[in-house]
Amino acid sequence: MTSIRAFPILLALCALAPTGLAQEALRFEVKIDPDYSRLPKTGDLYLIISEEAVGEPRMRLDEYPMRGFVFKTPVRDLKPGEPVIIDARTPGYPGPLGELLPGRYAVQAVLDVSPTTSDFTRAAGNGRSRPIRPFLDPKSSGSITVTIDREITVPRPRDIGRIRYRTIELRSLGHAIGHRFFVKVAVVLPHSWNPRKEQTYPVQYWIPGLGERVHGALGFFQGRGVYGPTRRADGTREQEFIYVLVGSMGRHGHLGWVDSENNGPALKAFVEELIPAVEAEFPVAGEPEDRYLVGHGMGGLSALWLLASRPGLFAGAWALAPDPVDFHDFFGVDLYARPPRNAYLDADGKERPLIVEKGRPVVTWREEARFESIVGTGNLLQSYEAILSPKGPGGAPRPLFHRGTGRIDPATAEFWTRRDLHRMLAQVWKEQGPELDGKIHIWVGDKDNFGLHRPVARLWDALESWNAEAEVKVLPGKNHADLDAAEIHRKVQREIAADYEDR
């Protein structure tokens, strides 16, 4: 038995001995188990390291900003049992593996082989490992094996209460991208709906913001205070609507629901395929005066794009904290400036903030670009590059700016301005202004975390100069998330009901 007194001598001898695996620099060997696939796989391999001890690290990529590290490496014809090495040379966010502080973490690998969705952490058919929770020290933890041994499955959502889930194939988008393309919708039927009665209702198409999912529609609408029947001050029930929550994510991120060189004819698909599919099955009145749009964030801008493109098809759009409606201020960058501005640095040479909380930057343009360069498509900047850019070399969306320097490409910026909502409205207002009057409703907080109140103010000035009948509300003290809260949505519903009843 070793005495306590001899223990320091043993430590000294260990220090002189050759370094074993336990003293080698940290690296991961990620392998595919035959239980997941017996065939070779091609795609992107991710290793996610989370500071949170509970749950699966793959679910933490939605957090903003992310607390942990993520690494990505492409694989081609990866065979079961063949190791993929993640080490100090592997690109990662927020930095290489060597910057990880010693501690206990949750670790998980994901293999993305999905051709149609950017939501790789939840895409059916992708591979995942069990989470492990080792103590990690970049200098001494040695080699750790992570095995992808199961397929990600997505339970089919079940109809519940008055909610009906449907999957709609958009053939025009599938033809454009070379794969069959489907979107999910959740249809909420009115409280008074009775399948034995031939009664029709007006409809609201809800376009969610970036990353929002159709699964869990009951919680989505309940959390916004619009699932149950609403009543007027005199106690009578307000006009009821059918609500349609529209899944809006594609391979490159949010579709925006405008025609795009990269995503395909999304506007056409929405108008000619999605709306007819919904209104053929459910008791929708089906006339333009019965059809409304509601959206928040990127969904808010999408609603305005749809309205501006097809004003005769909708009774109105309520855009809550919409993404930039004037590209003189695209999240703080003037896309019309010549010479082009730098995406990363402002006029004073300081890091340009993307997200601000309580007056302090929490995410900069540079940090977001760095995160997206590792995590892949589906996030904010890359969604807009897919929506607004022409195709670049190799068929990928052309970047708006150089990821190393932040320099904006003037040709790409000019291409983007075709979808500047202010510019689009200015071009059509003389002819279509009467058809758009009374249909534009924009609400935003003056403390918006993305600064979206600034481009709204520019558009508001233009609408007033055109003598447009439009509603623009800048709500004092409200931030970006506040505009998606139950308090706001209940007010919006009262406005929509009043608008419908007045028609």
C-alpha positions in Angstrom: 0.0 0.0 0.0 1.4 3.4 -1.0 2.0 5.7 1.9 0.8 9.3 1.9 4.5 10.4 2.3 5.5 8.6 -0.9 2.8 10.2 -3.0 4.8 13.4 -3.9 7.6 11.1 -5.2 5.2 9.2 -7.4 3.9 12.5 -8.9 7.5 13.6 -9.7 8.2 10.2 -11.4 5.0 10.6 -13.4 6.1 14.1 -14.5 9.4 12.6 -15.9 7.7 9.6 -17.6 6.7 9.8 -21.3 3.4 11.6 -21.9 0.5 9.2 -22.3 -2.9 9.8 -24.0 -4.2 11.5 -20.9 -1.5 14.2 -21.4 -2.1 14.7 -25.1 -3.9 17.7 -26.6 -7.7 17.4 -26.8 -9.1 16.0 -30.0 -12.3 14.2 -31.0 -12.7 11.1 -33.2 -16.3 11.1 -34.6 -17.5 7.9 -36.2 -20.7 6.6 -37.8 -22.1 3.5 -36.2 -23.8 0.9 -38.5 -26.9 1.3 -36.3 -27.3 4.7 -38.0 -26.2 3.8 -41.5 -24.4 0.9 -43.2 -23.9 3.1 -46.3 -21.3 5.9 -46.8 -22.6 9.4 -46.0 -21.8 12.7 -47.6 -22.7 16.0 -45.9 -21.5 18.3 -43.1 -20.3 16.9 -39.7 -20.8 19.1 -36.7 -19.5 18.8 -33.2 -21.3 20.9 -30.6 -19.9 21.6 -27.1 -22.3 23.2 -24.7 -21.7 24.8 -21.3 -25.2 23.6 -20.3 -25.2 20.3 -18.6 -28.8 19.3 -19.3 -30.5 18.4 -22.6 -28.9 17.9 -26.0 -26.2 20.3 -27.2 -27.7 20.3 -30.7 -30.7 22.2 -29.3 -28.5 24.9 -27.9 -27.6 26.3 -31.4 -30.8 28.3 -31.3 -29.6 30.3 -28.3 -28.4 33.8 -29.1 -25.5 34.2 -28.5 -24.4 30.6 -28.2 -22.8 29.5 -24.9 -20.2 27.0 -26.0 -18.4 25.9 -29.2 -19.4 24.4 -32.5 -17.1 22.9 -35.1 -17.9 21.9 -38.7 -16.1 19.7 -41.3 -17.4 18.4 -44.6 -17.4 14.7 -45.2 -17.7 12.7 -48.4 -18.5 9.0 -48.6 -17.8 8.6 -44.9 -18.0 4.9 -44.1 -19.1 3.4 -40.8 -16.3 3.2 -38.4 -14.1 5.6 -40.3 -12.9 8.4 -37.9 -13.3 12.1 -38.6 -10.9 14.2 -36.5 -11.9 17.4 -34.8 -8.8 19.0 -33.3 -7.1 22.4 -33.0 -7.0 22.8 -36.8 -10.7 22.4 -37.3 -12.6 25.7 -37.8 -14.9 26.6 -34.9 -17.0 29.2 -33.3 -16.2 31.2 -31.3 -12.7 30.0 -31.9 -10.5 26.9 -32.2 -10.6 24.0 -29.7 -7.5 25.4 -27.9 -9.6 28.4 -26.7 -11.9 26.1 -24.7 -11.6 26.7 -20.9 -11.1 23.6 -18.8 -14.3 22.3 -17.4 -17.2 19.8 -17.7 -19.2 20.1 -20.9 -22.0 18.4 -22.8 -20.8 17.1 -26.2 -22.7 15.9 -29.2 -22.1 15.2 -32.9 -24.6 15.8 -35.7 -24.3 14.7 -39.4 -26.3 16.9 -41.8 -27.3 15.0 -44.9 -30.6 16.9 -45.6 -30.9 18.5 -49.0 -33.9 20.7 -48.3 -33.8 22.2 -44.8 -31.3 24.4 -43.0 -32.6 23.2 -39.6 -30.0 20.4 -39.5 -30.2 19.8 -35.7 -33.8 18.6 -36.1 -34.0 17.4 -39.7 -35.4 13.9 -40.1 -32.8 11.5 -41.5 -29.7 13.3 -40.1 -27.5 11.5 -37.7 -26.8 12.3 -34.1 -24.8 10.9 -31.2 -25.8 10.5 -27.6 -24.7 13.5 -25.5 -21.6 12.8 -23.4 -20.5 15.0 -20.5 -16.7 14.7 -20.1 -14.3 17.0 -18.4 -12.4 18.8 -21.1 -9.0 20.4 -21.0 -7.6 21.4 -24.4 -4.0 20.7 -23.3 -4.4 17.3 -21.7 -7.7 15.5 -22.4 -6.3 13.4 -25.3 -8.6 11.7 -27.8 -12.3 11.3 -27.1 -14.5 9.1 -29.3 -18.0 10.3 -30.3 -20.3 7.9 -32.1 -23.2 8.8 -34.3 -25.5 5.9 -33.7 -29.0 7.1 -34.3 -31.2 8.9 -36.8 -33.0 12.1 -36.0 -36.7 11.4 -36.2 -39.4 14.0 -36.3 -42.8 12.8 -34.8 -45.7 13.6 -37.1 -47.6 16.4 -35.3 -51.0 15.3 -34.2 -54.1 17.3 -34.7 -55.2 18.7 -31.3 -58.3 20.6 -30.4 -59.0 22.9 -33.3 -55.5 22.6 -34.8 -54.9 20.7 -38.0 -51.4 20.1 -39.4 -50.9 19.7 -43.1 -47.9 19.2 -45.4 -48.1 20.9 -48.7 -45.8 20.2 -51.7 -44.6 23.3 -53.5 -43.8 21.9 -56.9 -42.5 25.2 -58.3 -39.9 25.4 -55.6 -39.0 21.8 -55.9 -38.5 22.1 -59.6 -36.2 25.1 -59.1 -34.0 23.5 -56.5 -33.9 20.0 -57.9 -35.6 18.3 -55.0 -39.2 17.8 -53.9 -40.0 20.6 -51.5 -42.7 20.6 -48.8 -43.8 23.1 -46.2 -45.8 22.4 -43.1 -48.7 24.5 -42.1 -50.8 24.5 -38.9 -54.5 25.6 -39.4 -56.4 26.8 -36.4 -60.1 26.5 -36.9 -62.5 29.0 -35.2 -64.1 28.3 -31.9 -67.5 28.2 -33.5 -66.5 25.9 -36.3 -68.8 22.9 -36.8 -68.0 20.5 -39.6 -71.8 19.9 -40.1 -72.4 23.5 -40.9 -71.6 25.2 -44.2 -70.1 28.3 -42.7 -67.0 30.1 -44.0 -64.6 32.4 -42.3 -62.0 35.0 -43.2 -58.4 33.9 -42.9 -55.1 35.1 -41.5 -51.8 33.8 -42.8 -49.2 34.1 -40.1 -45.6 34.2 -41.4 -43.3 33.5 -38.4 -39.9 35.0 -38.0 -36.5 33.4 -38.6 -36.2 29.9 -37.1 -39.8 29.6 -35.9 -41.4 26.2 -36.4 -44.9 25.0 -37.1 -44.7 22.2 -34.6 -46.3 23.3 -31.3 -48.8 25.6 -32.9 -51.1 25.4 -29.9 -48.4 26.9 -27.7 -47.5 29.4 -30.4 -51.0 30.9 -30.6 -51.8 30.5 -26.9 -48.6 32.3 -26.0 -49.7 35.2 -28.2 -53.1 35.3 -26.7 -55.1 34.6 -29.8 -56.1 30.9 -29.5 -59.3 31.4 -27.5 -62.3 33.5 -28.6 -62.1 37.2 -27.9 -64.9 39.4 -26.8 -65.8 43.1 -27.3 -66.3 45.4 -24.4 -70.0 44.7 -24.4 -69.3 40.9 -24.0 -70.2 39.9 -27.5 -67.8 37.6 -29.4 -65.5 39.3 -31.9 -65.3 38.2 -35.5 -63.6 34.8 -35.7 -60.8 33.9 -38.2 -59.0 30.8 -39.4 -55.3 31.2 -38.5 -52.7 29.5 -40.8 -49.2 29.3 -39.4 -46.9 28.9 -42.4 -43.6 27.1 -42.2 -41.1 29.4 -43.9 -37.7 27.7 -43.7 -35.9 26.2 -46.7 -32.4 24.9 -47.3 -30.8 28.4 -47.1 -33.0 29.7 -44.3 -36.1 31.8 -44.3 -37.8 31.9 -47.7 -39.0 35.5 -47.4 -41.8 34.5 -49.8 -40.4 36.5 -52.7 -39.1 35.1 -55.9 -35.4 34.4 -55.6 -32.5 33.2 -57.8 -31.4 30.9 -55.0 -34.6 29.8 -53.3 -36.8 29.7 -56.4 -40.2 31.3 -57.1 -41.4 31.5 -53.5 -43.9 34.3 -54.2 -45.5 32.2 -56.9 -45.5 29.1 -54.7 -47.2 31.0 -51.9 -49.9 32.5 -54.1 -50.5 29.8 -56.6 -49.9 26.6 -54.5 -50.0 27.2 -50.8 -53.1 29.5 -50.6 -55.2 27.3 -52.9 -54.2 24.2 -51.1 -55.3 25.6 -47.7 -58.5 27.3 -49.0 -59.6 24.2 -50.9 -59.7 22.0 -47.8 -60.7 24.4 -45.0 -63.8 26.7 -44.7 -62.2 29.9 -45.9 -64.3 32.5 -47.6 -61.6 32.9 -50.2 -62.1 36.4 -51.5 -59.3 39.0 -51.3 -61.3 41.0 -48.7 -61.3 37.9 -46.5 -57.5 37.3 -46.5 -55.0 38.9 -44.1 -51.3 38.7 -43.5 -49.5 38.8 -40.1 -45.8 38.5 -39.4 -43.0 39.4 -37.0 -39.4 40.2 -37.7 -38.4 38.5 -41.0 -42.0 37.3 -41.2 -43.2 40.9 -40.9 -41.1 42.0 -43.9 -42.3 38.9 -45.8 -45.9 39.9 -45.2 -45.2 43.4 -46.6 -43.3 41.9 -49.6 -46.3 39.7 -50.3 -48.7 42.6 -50.0 -46.6 44.9 -52.2 -46.3 42.2 -54.8 -49.9 41.1 -54.9 -52.0 44.0 -53.4 -55.2 42.8 -55.0 -54.9 39.4 -53.2 -55.0 40.6 -49.6 -57.1 42.8 -47.4 -54.1 44.0 -45.4 -50.8 43.1 -43.7 -49.9 43.7 -40.1 -46.1 43.7 -39.8 -44.7 43.7 -36.3 -41.1 44.8 -35.9 -40.4 44.0 -39.5 -36.9 43.5 -40.7 -35.4 46.4 -42.6 -38.1 48.1 -44.8 -35.5 50.6 -46.2 -32.1 49.5 -47.3 -30.5 52.8 -46.5 -30.5 51.2 -43.0 -30.1 47.5 -43.4 -29.4 46.6 -39.8 -27.3 49.7 -39.6 -25.6 49.5 -43.0 -26.4 51.8 -45.9 -26.6 49.6 -49.0 -26.9 52.6 -51.3 -23.6 54.2 -50.1 -20.9 54.7 -52.7 -18.2 53.9 -52.1 -19.6 50.9 -50.3 -19.6 50.9 -46.5 -17.9 48.2 -44.4 -20.3 45.7 -42.8 -18.1 45.2 -39.8 -17.1 48.8 -39.0 -19.1 51.9 -38.7 -18.0 55.4 -39.9 -15.8 55.8 -36.8 -14.1 52.5 -37.3 -15.8 50.8 -34.4 -17.4 47.4 -34.5 -20.9 47.6 -35.9 -23.5 46.2 -33.6 -26.2 43.9 -34.9 -28.1 43.2 -31.7 -28.2 45.7 -28.8 -29.7 45.2 -25.4 -30.2 48.0 -23.0 -28.0 50.2 -25.1 -25.1 47.7 -25.1 -24.0 45.6 -28.1 -24.4 41.9 -27.5 -23.7 40.6 -31.1 -21.7 42.4 -33.8 -21.9 41.9 -37.5 -18.5 40.3 -37.4 -19.5 37.9 -34.7 -22.7 36.9 -36.5 -20.8 36.4 -39.8 -18.2 34.2 -37.9 -20.9 32.1 -36.3 -22.7 31.6 -39.6 -19.5 30.7 -41.4 -19.3 27.7 -39.1 -22.9 26.8 -38.4 -23.8 27.0 -42.1 -26.9 28.3 -43.8 -30.2 29.2 -42.2 -29.3 32.1 -40.1 -29.9 35.8 -40.5 -27.3 37.1 -43.0 -27.2 33.9 -45.1 -31.0 33.9 -45.2 -30.9 37.3 -46.8 -28.1 36.4 -49.2 -30.2 33.5 -50.4 -33.3 35.7 -50.7 -31.7 38.8 -52.3 -28.4 37.8 -54.0 -27.8 36.5 -57.5 -26.1 33.1 -57.7 -22.4 33.2 -57.2 -19.6 30.9 -58.3 -20.5 27.3 -57.9 -24.2 28.1 -57.7 -24.1 29.4 -54.1 -25.7 32.7 -53.2 -23.3 35.6 -53.9 -22.1 37.0 -50.5 -23.1 40.6 -49.8 -19.7 41.3 -48.2 -16.2 39.7 -47.8 -16.2 37.6 -44.7 -12.6 38.4 -43.9 -12.6 42.2 -44.4 -16.3 43.1 -44.2 -16.1 45.0 -47.4 -19.5 45.2 -49.2 -19.7 44.2 -52.8 -21.4 47.1 -54.6 -22.8 45.0 -57.5 -24.4 42.6 -55.0 -25.7 45.5 -52.9 -27.3 47.1 -55.9 -28.9 43.7 -56.8 -30.4 43.6 -53.2 -32.0 47.0 -53.5 -34.5 45.6 -56.0 -36.2 44.2 -52.9 -36.0 47.3 -50.8 -39.6 47.6 -49.7 -39.5 51.5 -49.8 -38.1 51.4 -53.3 -40.7 48.7 -54.4 -43.6 50.8 -53.1 -42.2 54.0 -54.6 -42.1 52.3 -58.0 -45.7 51.2 -57.9 -47.4 53.7 -55.7 -48.6 56.0 -58.6 -50.5 53.1 -60.1 -51.2 50.8 -57.2 -51.4 53.3 -54.3 -55.2 53.3 -54.2 -55.1 49.5 -54.0 -52.6 49.6 -51.2 -54.3 52.4 -49.2 -55.5 51.2 -45.8 -53.7 47.9 -46.1 -50.2 48.7 -44.7 -49.9 48.4 -40.9 -46.4 48.5 -39.4 -45.8 48.4 -35.6 -42.3 48.7 -34.1 -40.8 49.6 -30.8 -38.5 52.5 -30.4 -36.1 50.2 -28.4 -35.9 47.6 -31.1 -32.8 45.4 -30.5 -32.0 45.4 -34.2 -32.6 49.1 -34.7 -35.6 48.4 -36.9 -37.4 51.5 -35.9 -34.9 53.5 -37.9 -35.8 52.1 -41.4 -39.5 52.2 -40.4 -39.2 55.9 -39.8 -37.7 56.5 -43.3 -40.6 54.6 -44.9 -43.1 56.4 -42.7 -41.8 59.7 -44.1 -42.2 58.5 -47.6 -45.8 57.2 -47.0 -46.8 60.6 -45.6 -45.2 62.3 -48.6 -47.4 60.1 -50.9 -50.5 61.0 -48.8 -50.8 57.2 -48.2 -53.5 55.8 -46.0 -51.2 53.6 -43.9 -50.8 52.9 -40.2 -47.3 53.2 -38.7 -46.9 52.9 -34.9 -43.6 53.4 -33.1 -44.3 52.2 -29.6 -42.3 53.8 -26.8 -40.1 51.5 -24.6 -40.8 48.4 -26.6 -38.0 46.1 -27.9 -38.0 43.5 -30.7 -39.5 40.6 -28.6 -42.1 42.9 -27.1 -43.8 43.2 -30.5 -44.4 39.5 -30.5 -46.1 39.4 -27.1 -49.7 38.6 -26.3 -50.4 42.3 -25.4 -49.6 43.4 -28.9 -51.2 40.5 -30.8 -54.5 41.0 -28.9 -54.5 44.7 -30.1 -53.7 43.6 -33.6 -56.6 41.1 -33.6 -59.0 43.8 -32.5 -57.8 46.0 -35.4 -58.1 43.2 -38.0 -61.6 42.3 -36.7 -62.6 46.0 -36.9 -61.1 46.3 -40.4 -63.0 43.2 -41.6 -66.3 44.3 -40.1 -66.0 47.7 -41.7 -65.5 46.3 -45.2 
